[in-house]
Amino acid sequence: MKIDRLLSIVIYMLNRDLVSARELAERFEVTSRTIQRDMESIELAGIPIYTVQGPHGGYGIMESFKL
């Protein structure tokens, strides 16, 4: 289910500084495009996501956020 994946992504990201879309896609067995849509859903839920562009980029959750 999508909500299970979204919560798992949030918990996974809370334990890391920066995670690439590729890493998330492989871990949750979905496409990178699905991860992009999931990030949009997570942002709409009010969780502050930031992105870093470039070859060593990815997604992160602002340190001030607490679950």
C-alpha positions as CSV (number, residue, x, y, z in Angstrom):
1,M,0.0,0.0,0.0
2,K,1.1,3.5,-0.7
3,I,0.7,4.8,2.8
4,D,2.9,2.0,4.1
5,R,5.6,3.0,1.6
6,L,5.3,6.7,2.4
7,L,5.7,6.1,6.2
8,S,8.6,3.7,5.5
9,I,10.3,6.3,3.3
10,V,10.0,9.0,6.0
11,I,11.4,6.7,8.7
12,Y,14.2,5.7,6.4
13,M,15.0,9.3,5.6
14,L,15.0,10.4,9.2
15,N,17.9,8.0,9.9
16,R,20.0,9.5,7.1
17,D,21.3,12.9,6.0
18,L,20.7,12.5,2.3
19,V,19.2,9.7,0.2
20,S,19.1,9.5,-3.6
21,A,16.0,8.7,-5.5
22,R,17.8,5.7,-7.0
23,E,18.6,4.3,-3.6
24,L,15.0,4.8,-2.4
25,A,13.6,3.2,-5.6
26,E,15.8,0.2,-5.2
27,R,15.0,-0.2,-1.5
28,F,11.2,0.1,-2.0
29,E,11.2,-1.7,-5.4
30,V,9.5,1.1,-7.3
31,T,10.7,3.5,-10.1
32,S,12.5,6.8,-9.5
33,R,9.4,8.5,-10.9
34,T,7.3,6.9,-8.2
35,I,9.7,8.2,-5.6
36,Q,9.4,11.7,-7.0
37,R,5.6,11.4,-6.7
38,D,6.0,10.1,-3.2
39,M,8.2,13.0,-2.2
40,E,5.4,15.4,-3.4
41,S,2.9,13.5,-1.3
42,I,5.2,13.6,1.7
43,E,5.6,17.4,1.3
44,L,1.9,17.9,1.0
45,A,1.5,16.1,4.3
46,G,3.6,18.8,5.9
47,I,7.0,17.1,6.2
48,P,9.8,19.5,5.2
49,I,11.7,17.8,2.4
50,Y,14.8,19.4,0.8
51,T,16.6,18.4,-2.4
52,V,20.2,18.6,-3.4
53,Q,21.0,18.6,-7.1
54,G,23.9,16.9,-8.7
55,P,25.6,13.6,-8.9
56,H,25.8,13.3,-5.1
57,G,22.4,14.8,-4.5
58,G,19.2,13.4,-3.2
59,Y,16.4,14.1,-0.7
60,G,16.5,14.9,2.9
61,I,14.3,15.9,5.8
62,M,15.0,19.1,7.6
63,E,16.7,18.5,10.9
64,S,14.2,20.5,12.8
65,F,11.4,18.0,11.9
66,K,10.3,15.6,14.6
67,L,7.9,12.7,13.9
